[in-house]
Amino acid sequence: MSLDEIKNPEDELAVSLLGWEIANEKALGLWRDGKSLTDLGDQWDATAFDLHNNIDSLLWHGIPRDAWDHPDMINGETIEILKEHGYGMVNRLMGNDAFPAHAQLVKYVNYNLWLSWRHMILSGNDDLSNTETPNYMRAKAEFTNKKALLVPMLQDASVLATKGSRKDEMRNIFEGLLNVEARDEASKFLFDARVNNDERLAMAVEHINVFGLVP
């Protein structure tokens, strides 16, 4: 099914994103309130994860699951497939802060990238030989591919946040990249030709707040 066959796919995505954020916040709030509410917190967490799976399926629609295992997955054909489906819509919306769930979309893209990084870290190396296991190599390839596809979206969002003087959003983007050890990629945002000198300075301040001074 293509996006053209879905009525108002942007509205459906916005509803899913808002629901995902609310469910996450409900789960975290209940877990913090005490053990007696743990079961209810788990229910909200399960709801959040179900919504994540729906959004994730939309984002990567058209790409076979095992394709992520190949380091050279990203090519012209792959990009064209992605552009025809959910990735193309998400990519466009990340550069459009008029989208009603734009803040939640930015948060979700950061989260999607973090999940891939976490899977890579948990796959780990062989503790005895300190060599990369097949599982780790596959997870590393998936993270590398997703990072190449998602970081440009986050750069678009960082430009919008800078131009809109939304320091918290800018900082959150950088913190998300810090969490996946993507300092080099984040540093390239500072050289984006779409921002003027004053905006670049504001972006640099948030970059320093998150990553510290460049050694």
N, C-alpha and C positions, 0 to 999 in steps of 0.2 A: 504494500500500500504506500502511495506517495503522499506528500503533504497536501497536494492539491485535492486529494480525496477526503481530507479531514476538514470539517467546517471550523473556521477560526482557530487554527492550530496554535497561534500565538496566545490566544486567550486560554486555551487548555494548558499550555505550558505555564502561563502565569499562575493559574489556579494550583497546579501541581507544585510549583516552586513555593508559593505562599503556604500551602499545606505542609510541605516538607519542612519549612522553617518553623512553623508553629508546633508541629509534632516533635521536632528536635528540642525546642525550648521547653515544651511540656515535660518531656522525658527527663531532661537535665534538672528541671525545677523539682520534680517529684523525687528524684534520687537524692537530691540535696536535702530534702525535707525529712528524711528518715526511712528506716527499714520497713515500716508498716505500709509505705506507699510504693515499695519496690515493684510489686506485680503490676500496678497501674503504670508505673514508669516504663516497665518492659513492654507494655502494650503500645504506649505512645512511640517507643523506640522502634517497634516492629512496623508501625504505621509509617514512620519516617523512612525506614529502609525499603518498604514496599514502594513508596513514592520515589525514592532514589532509583530503584530498579526501573521504574517507568521512564523517568527522565533520562537515565543512562541508556536505555534501549532506544529512545528517540535520538539522543546525541550521536550514537555510533551505529545507527541503522544502516544496513547495506554492507557492513564489514564482517566477514566470518570470524568467529571467535579465535580460531587458530591462526589467523593472519597476523595478530598482534605479536606472535612469537618470533617473527622475522625482523631482524634489525633494519632491513632495507624495505620495509613495508610501504613507507611513504614514497609515492611516486605520482606522476601525473594522473594515471588511471585511478589511483586511490582517492586523490583529491577531488577528482571529478565526481566519483561516486558519492563522497561525503557531501559535496556541495549540493547535490540533488536531493538530499534528505535532511535529517534534523541538524546535522553539523552546520550546514549552510545557513539554516535559520538562526541557530544559536550564535554563530559567528557574526551574523548581521545584527542581531539584537544586542550583542555585547558592545557594539559601537553606537548604540542608540539609547541614550538615557531617558527617552520618552517612554520606553517600554515600562509598563506599570510595575513589573517585578524585577527591574534591572538590578537593584541591590542584591536581591536573593539569587539572581542568576550569576552574578559575580561570585557570591559566596559559594554557590554550587559548583562552579567551574574549578575554583580553588579546592573544594572538597573532593571532586572527582579525581583531580591530579594527585591529591594527597593519598587517596585510597590506593591508587596504582603504586605510588612510592612505598606505602606501608606494606603492600603485598610483596614488593621486591625485598624490602628489609627483612620481613618475616620469613621469606624463602631462604635467606641466609646462604652462607658458604658451608662447606664441609668443615666441621670443627677440628677434625683430626689432621687433615691434609691442607686446610686453608685454601682449598681450590673452589672454583665456582661450580656448583652443582647444576645439572640440567634445569631443574626447577628455577633456580636463581637466574640462570641465563635467559630463560623464557620471560620471567617476570621483569628482568632488567630491560629486555627488548621492548616489552609492552610499555614500561614507564618511559623509555626513551622516545618511543613513537608518540605517546600521548603528550609528553612534554613539548615535543616539536609542534603538535597541533593545538595545544591549549594555551601555551605561553603567549603567542601572538594575540589571542583574544584578551588575555589579561593586560597586555600592553595597550590595546585599544581602550579598555576600561580605565586604565591608569591615566591615559590622556584626558578622557572625559572627567575623571575625578579631579585632576589637576586644574583643568579649565573651569570646573565648577566649584573650586576651592573646598572640595570635600576631603579634608585631611584624614578623617577617620577611615574613609573608604580606601584612600591611597595607602594608608598604613596597613590596613587589613590585607590588601593585595600583596604588599611586600612581605608581611608576616606569613602569608600562605606560601610564598616562594622560599622564604627562609626555612619553613617546615619541611620542604622537599629538597633542601640543599641546592637551590637554584640561584645563588647569589650572582653568578656571572650573567645569567639571563636577565635578572632584575636590573643589573647595572647598565645594561644596554638601553633600558627605558629612558635613561637620562639623556640620551643622544637622539631621541625621537624628534624629527624635523617639524612635527606638528605643534610643538609647544614653543612659546617665546622664552626669552631669558628669565623673566620674572617667574613664569610657570615652572621653568626648569629648576630654578632655585628652590621653589616650594617643594618640588618633587625630590630634590637632592636632600633637603632637610629631613623628610620622612624616610628616605633611604638610609640616611645616617642613623636616625632614631631606631631603625630596625636592625640594620646590619653593622652599625658602627662605622668608624672611619676606615678608609681603605688603607691597609698596611703599607 
